[in-house]
Amino acid sequence: MADQPNTDGREANEAEPLGDFTALGGKKAVEKTGEESRKRAGPDGGDAKEVGDTFKNAGKR
């Protein structure tokens, strides 16, 4: 990736410059967490599809 300076807004939010990745656990750990979070409806667990279907079908009862 080409050298991209951090914008003023990103610096104000203490964000990393684009392209940098220094998260704890590395990229694989972050990707694993992201994949797992897509399966859960929230921090307490539960099936995200089941919750979504509940709202989609709410008017059909």
GIUR-V559507 format. One record per residue. N is the residue number from 1. RES is the residue in three letters. PSI is psi in whole degrees, 0 to 359 (none if undefined). OMEGA is omega as a letter, one per 40 degrees, with the letter a starting at -180 (999 if undefined). D_CENTER is the distance of its C-alpha to the mean C-alpha in Angstrom with 1 decimal. Layout:
N;RES;PSI;OMEGA;D_CENTER, N;RES;PSI;OMEGA;D_CENTER
This chain:
1;MET;138;a;21.8, 2;ALA;157;i;24.3, 3;ASP;118;a;24.6, 4;GLN;114;a;22.6, 5;PRO;152;i;23.5, 6;ASN;136;i;21.1, 7;THR;165;i;21.7, 8;ASP;319;a;23.2, 9;GLY;318;i;20.3, 10;ARG;322;i;17.8, 11;GLU;320;i;20.6, 12;ALA;328;i;21.1, 13;ASN;6;a;17.5, 14;GLU;35;i;18.0, 15;ALA;153;i;15.3, 16;GLU;152;i;16.0, 17;PRO;153;i;17.9, 18;LEU;138;i;16.4, 19;GLY;337;i;16.7, 20;ASP;147;i;16.8, 21;PHE;106;a;14.6, 22;THR;22;a;15.8, 23;ALA;148;i;13.1, 24;LEU;137;i;14.9, 25;GLY;347;i;15.4, 26;GLY;176;a;14.9, 27;LYS;320;a;12.8, 28;LYS;320;i;13.6, 29;ALA;320;i;12.4, 30;VAL;318;i;8.9, 31;GLU;320;i;9.0, 32;LYS;315;i;10.6, 33;THR;319;i;8.3, 34;GLY;318;i;5.5, 35;GLU;318;i;8.7, 36;GLU;322;a;10.0, 37;SER;336;i;7.5, 38;ARG;341;a;8.4, 39;LYS;341;a;11.9, 40;ARG;147;i;12.1, 41;ALA;338;a;12.9, 42;GLY;188;a;12.0, 43;PRO;340;a;12.6, 44;ASP;2;i;16.2, 45;GLY;206;a;15.5, 46;GLY;159;a;17.2, 47;ASP;119;a;16.8, 48;ALA;322;a;14.4, 49;LYS;319;i;17.1, 50;GLU;316;i;19.8, 51;VAL;315;i;18.5, 52;GLY;317;i;17.8, 53;ASP;327;i;21.3, 54;THR;316;a;22.8, 55;PHE;324;i;22.0, 56;LYS;325;a;23.0, 57;ASN;5;a;26.3, 58;ALA;323;a;27.1, 59;GLY;353;a;29.7, 60;LYS;4;a;31.3, 61;ARG;none;999;32.8
